[in-house]
Amino acid sequence: MNTSSLSNAALILEDGNIFFGKQIGISGETFGEIVFNTSMTGYQEIITDPSYSNQIITFTYPHIGNVGVNKNDCESNIVYANGIIIRDLSIVSSNYRSEGSLLTYLKKKKIIGISDIDTRKLTKIIRISGSQLGCIIAHKKIKISKTLQKLKQLSHSKKIDLVQIVSTKTQYTLNNKNFKINNIPTIKNIKKKSKTRIVVYDFGVKQNILKILINQKCHITVVPAQTSAKEAMKLLPNGIFLSNGPGDPRPCYYAINAIKSFLKINIPIFGICLGHQLLALANGAQITKMRFGHHGGNHPVKELCSNKVMITSQNHNFTVNPIDLPKSIEITHISLFDKSIQGLRIKDKNAFSFQGHPESSPGPHDALSLFENFITLVKSCNYNIANKGEKCQNVPI
Ligand SMILES: NC(=O)CC[C@H](N)C(=O)O
């Protein structure tokens, strides 16, 4: 198909809408679920967040690339997003921390993107129709009917468990030598005496979560998503952290089983985003897909016990269904945008979770105190802490 001389790329949506624009990144074709992110800053953290695996991100903020890219702002070494869609790519990277341009970075990471399209119009389409699949074609041979056919096939294909793809394949430990820890908000009220042993379930964990835990003097062991509770308990953890991650949490039966075991022995648990959804599933709640999800840095969330409102960073397409919520679950936070569940606590257990991103990166730090709550809970439970002369003992699971 012949497009205008300025266009060398197209975005084709499942519903037949087509946008012509300019290729950014490498040439080729890429498919994925189109989501829009409303953050005004933090494009590098967003594209490297493993939770965006298999998705194509539209940035509603019109100028992307202004501050370039740098090593420290990556949420992983891989760009997990399947593609990016922007209005204007900045040709100048103007920031003292910049180590290169976004364009060069996209090419290096072999990412396909499109610029110079009406992202406001695209966002309105997604808001009305709900999430849909799309394809960026970044070469001259744009074959619309063939692409539409492939999009139809994809929308009917079996959903894959993305967590197993992005999770670490091997267990590893971390300390503060592993990170150049700067720009990490410090939580003030934590006593930094003894190391707290945390097992982090990596469902697609963001680096900033690990940095914050390490900054709180935690000794961290990151384990693959499929690690059984028995294996994890051999590490004598004082607490379990359930990370964020991509896709639908419902196929992650292995993690749901492990969480059920952790709940039985009542070890402290904190879950973020996908981790929150898995904790809910382990307690018998239902998960549903949202119309177009929450992706942005300005989502108001109310803590129900205090009526305090915090502005939070969010990135999710699924949510805990409030209908027929099991009695064991207490809702602790709700979204002031759509009243969806944003936080929960398991009654009579040392387990709680948050749907948004208290680690931010990018986004506001209002919910950071949830990490403080976790560390305080872990310290007060003394799980796997030996008294003088005793050895740590695990409760058999
Ligand atoms: N950031 C996340 O952990 C996302 C969780 C889940 N994949 C969702 O889209 O709802």
The ligand as an SDF file (V2000), in Angstrom:
LIG
                    3D

 10  9  0  0  0  0  0  0  0  0999 V2000
    2.4730   -4.4900   37.1490 N   0  0  0  0  0  0  0  0  0  0  0  0
    1.9590   -5.6740   37.3700 C   0  0  0  0  0  0  0  0  0  0  0  0
    2.4070   -6.4700   38.1920 O   0  0  0  0  0  0  0  0  0  0  0  0
    0.7910   -6.0530   36.4940 C   0  0  0  0  0  0  0  0  0  0  0  0
   -0.0200   -7.2050   36.9870 C   0  0  0  0  0  0  0  0  0  0  0  0
   -0.8470   -7.8850   35.9100 C   0  0  0  0  0  0  0  0  0  0  0  0
   -0.0160   -8.3700   34.8570 N   0  0  0  0  0  0  0  0  0  0  0  0
   -1.8860   -6.9310   35.3620 C   0  0  0  0  0  0  0  0  0  0  0  0
   -1.7590   -6.4720   34.2560 O   0  0  0  0  0  0  0  0  0  0  0  0
   -2.8490   -6.6240   36.0310 O   0  0  0  0  0  0  0  0  0  0  0  0
  1  2  1  0
  2  3  2  0
  2  4  1  0
  4  5  1  0
  5  6  1  0
  6  7  1  0
  6  8  1  0
  8  9  2  0
  8 10  1  0
M  END
$$$$
